[in-house]
Amino acid sequence: MRNLIHVSCKRYLFRWETFAVTLLNLLLTILCTVASTPLSEAGDPDGGGHQAFYMIIFVISLVSLCLTMAAVIFTEVNTLATGAIRNLLIAGYRKEQIFLSKYIAVGIFSIVQGTLFLLPPVLVSITVNKWIDHPVYYMVSMLLMYAAVSCMTMTVCLLTDRPAMYVALCICCFFALLYGGNSISSSLDISQYSSVELREDGIIKTEDPWYVPSPKRDILEQCIMISPVQPILEYGSWYSESMWATADGIRAWEGMLSRADNEGDAEYCRWNLQEINRILQTHTNRVKRFPIYQTAFIVVFGLGSMVIFKKRDLK
């Protein structure tokens, strides 16, 4: 098995697709670092620089991920066309060994490509202004996303007779996951009450018809966590658009609470603080749990795909 993994990794090491995508990822990381360094050096207490930094990372990460997927697609389609898998079967290797070796090799290849792209701009961020919250979780989650997406793409190529059509479907599913994850996350951020008014007789709350109650809320939250591409949305969307406004809101309501003249005003401030902290804690908890869910997804998806691959006729 070790030799088979070595052969699979070696195949990726000496192909023109690997050379091309490595150069492109290095170019992207230079562009990303050059674009983000002035933002870090300038600093921005109002959070505008943070938003620009995350948006740069978000957009260029998508490009890098798509390039890595393209390299995997070309390599695996070529593997099928040249009969390399059949040669391994003739040599005495079992199908599950072949699949697992390729699965591991693709995971290693994609993690290396992700590291080449992500490491320089992340180091710029954490050494200058620490604009990336939880940098270790960020790096691990993003690299596991590279591995999950690439392994899924490789599996689609191996399990179908018309890989081009199904890979196109796989790419469509990738962007559908991005859109769906963003929509679900936005719906879960909706507060239970659309408006809260402080009156003489107490606090009047108006129910929001778009609020998602439990157990549907819990189910959707698990769907978000299972999605292998959600980390790029969590940082690229939530942190770039809402994180700093939320932090400013917390500071503002804490100041109002300290200056409250009566219990009604204090209760009103506490409710708003509780709601803002709920949203912030939800996103923070996601970031910390993503690596666990992603690792489980990669393992379960790989084992299930291996069972299907064993039944495929490669002759």
N, C-alpha and C positions, 0 to 999 in steps of 0.2 A: 504493500500500500504506500509506503514511504517513497519507493522508486516511482510509482505511478503519479503521486503528487508532484514529485520533482520534475517528471516529464511534462506534466500539464503546466506547471509554472514556467518551465523552460520554453514551452511553446509560445506563451505570452511574451516572454522576455525578448525573443528574437524575431518578432513580426513587425512589419512596417506600420500596422495600425497602432501598436504600442508606442513606437517611436514618435508617430505623428501626434497621438493624444498626449503624450508626455510633454512634447514641445508646446502644444497648445495650452495645456494646464499651467506650464511654467510661464507662458506669456500672460495668461489670465491672472496668475497670482502677482506678477509684476504690475500689471495694470491696476489690480485691486489695491495693492499695497501703495502704489504711487498716488492713487486717487484718495485713499483713506488717510495717508500720513499727514497731509495738510490739515485735515479735519481734526486729527488728534493733537497736532501741535498748536492749532489755534484755540482749541477748547471751546466749550459752549455751555454756560451754566443753565441756559433755557432748554437744552435738550435737542436743538435743531441739528447740531453736529451728530448726535447719537442717531437720530432718524436717518440722516444721510448715510452714515456708516452702515447701518443695518440694511438699508435699501441697496447699497452697492454690493454688500455681501450676498443678499438674497438673489439679485438678478444674475450676478456672475456665477454664483453657485449653481443655479439652474443650467446655465450654459455649460459649465464644467461637467455637471452630472450627465447631461445629454451627450456630450462628447465621449465620456467614458462608456455610456451605454452603446453608442455607435461602434466603438472599438470592439466591445464584447460581441455585438451582432455580427460584424464582419468576420471576426475570428471564428466564431462557432459555425456560421454558415459555411465558411471555407473548410472547417473540420468535417462537416457532414459531406460536402461535395467531393473531398479528396479520399473519403473512406477511411480516415484515420481511426475512427471508432471501431470499425470492422477489423482493422489490423490488430487493435488491442484485444478484441475478442478472440481472434485467431491465436494470439500469443498466450491465451489462457486466462486472461483476467475476466472476472465476473462483471456483469452490468452494474451492479450496485457499487463495486469498487471504482469503475470508470466514472460513474456519475458523481460519487462523493469526491473523487480526486479533482474533477473539473469544477465542482461546486466550491471546494476549498481554494483552488487556484484562482478562480474568478473573484472570490471574496478578498484574497490577498492582493490581487491586482488592483481592484477598485479602492481598497483602503490605501494602498500606496499612492494612487492617483489623487485621492481626496486629501491625503497628507501634503502632497506636493503643492496643491492649490491652497489649502486652508491655513497651513501653519504660519507662513510669513505675515499675512494680515492679522491673524489672531495674536501673534506675538507683538505686533505693533500696538494693538489695542490694549492688551493687558499690561504692557510695560509703560505706556504713556498715560492714558486716561481711564483705563479699566472699563471700557465701554461695553464689553461683553460680560454680562452677569453669568456667574457659574461657568467659567471658561472650560473646566475639565468636562463637565456634563455636556457643554456645547460641542466640544471636539469629538467626544465619544459618540454622541448621538448622530452628529453629521457623518462621521466615518461609517457608522453602522448603517446609516441611510444609503450611502454609496454602495456598501456591500449588499444590502437587501435588494435594492433596485437592480443592480448588476446581476445578482444571482437569479432573480426572477426573470430577467431578460434572457440569460443563458438557458434557463429551464424551458422557456417558451420555444427557443430555437431547437432544443433537443427533442422536445415532446411532440413536434408537429412535422408533417410532411411538406407543408408550405410555409416555411419560417418567415418569409418576407411579409406575407399578409398578417400573420399572427403577431409579428413584432410591431407592425403598424398599430394593431389593436392594443398591444401592450403599452405603447407610447401614449395612445389615446386614454387608456386606463390610468396611466401615470398622471396626466393632466386632470383627468376627472377626479382622482384622489385629492389633488391639490385644491381644486374648486370645491369639492364636497367637504373636505376638512375645514376649509376656511368658512364655508357656510354654516356648518355645524358649530364650530367654535364661536362664531358671531351670535348664533341663536342661544347658546348656553350663557353668553355674557349678558343677555337681557335680564334686567332685574324683575323681581316679582311685582313691583309696583311701578307704574309709569310716572306717577307724581306723588309727592309727599308734601303736605301743607301743614304748617304750624298755625293753629287757630287758638282762640281763647279757651275753647272747650277741649283742647288736646290736639293730637296729631291725626290728620285725616289722610288715609292711604287709598290710592286708586289702583286697582288691579290692572296689570298689563295683559291684554289678551294674547300676546305673543310669548309670554313666559312659558318655559318648558318645565312642567312639574316632574317629580319622581313618580314611577320608576323609569319613565322614558328618558329623563335627564341622565340617570345612571347608565342606561344602555348606550346612549349617544356618547357619553364620556369614554366608555370602554371602546367604542368604535374609533374614536379619535386616537386613543392610546395604541390600538392595534395597527393603525395605518403606518406603514414604514416611512412615509414621506412627510408626516406631520411635523417633525422637528424643524424643517426648513421654514414651515409656515409659522410655527410658534415664535421663532426668532425674527424671521423676515417680515411678518405681518404684525403680530402682537407687540413685540418690543419696539419696532420702528414707528408704529402708529399710536400706541396707547400707553406704553410703560411709563414714560416720563410724565405724561399728563396725569396718570393715576398717582404717581409719587407726589406730584405737586398738589393734587387734590387731598391726599392724606395729610400733608403738612398744613394745608389751609384749614381743613376741618378740625385738626388738633388745636390750631390756634384759636378757632372760634369756640371750641369746647372749653378751653382754659379761660376764656373771657365771658362765658355764659352767665347771665344774671339770675336765671331761675331754672327750676328743674325741667320745665317744658322745653326751653331752649337747649339745655344740656342733653335731654333725651333725643331731640331732633338731630343734634350733632353726632351723638353716639350711633344713631341708626345709619346715618350717611357714612360714617367711618366704618361701621361694620360691613356695609354693602361694598364699599370700595376695597376693603381688605379681603373680602370673600373672593372677589374677582382676581385680585393680585395673587392670593394664595393658591387659587385654582391653577393659574398658569405656572406659578413657581413649582407646584407639586408635579405638574406634567413634565416639566424639564427634568426633574430629578428621577422620575420613573421611566422616562423614555428608553434609556439603555436596557433596562430589564425587559420591557415589552418587545423591543426590537430584537434582542438576542433570542428570546423565546420564539418570535415570529420566524427568524432565519432558520432556527433549528427545526421547528415543526414543519415549515414549508419545505425544507430540504428533505426531511424524512418522507413526507407525503409524496413529493415529486420523485424520489428514488423508487418508491413502490410502483408508481405509474411507469417509470422508465424501464423497470425490469420486464414489463409486459409488452414493451414496444418491439416490433420486428424491424431490425436494422439491416436486414439482408435485401 
